[in-house]
Amino acid sequence: MLGRWRVVCVPNVARARAMRAGIEEALERSGAESPGNDVPLPGLESEQSAATVPLVVRNELAGVLYVESEKPGFFGPSSERLLRVIGGQFATALATLQADREVWQAREI
């Protein structure tokens, strides 16, 4: 199951937005339903590249780290290894915090 969680890099956000707009326009013309609204995320106003990093704890997805840059092409294949390492560190921190919280909750009972 671990193989399905992958780092996804989008080196050119403008191109991805144009492709999405084209798909939405085609859906409207065909009368098909739109897949839904975007979830608004905080971020840079002039985002040019982005990446998502799965945070996996004990073979379960605990969250997703989303990073972005104002520089086109900042995230790409060469940065995937570093992003996996960072994601692993965040996932370990999440697991540690969860374990600490469980210990403190058990003490309060």
Buried (B, 14 or more C-beta within 10 A) or exposed (E): EEEEBEBBBBBBBEEEEEEEEEEEEEEEEEEEEEEEEEEEEEEEEEBBBBBBBBBBBEEEBBBEBEBBBEEBEBBEEEBBEEBBEBBBEBBEEBBEEEEEEEEEEEEEE
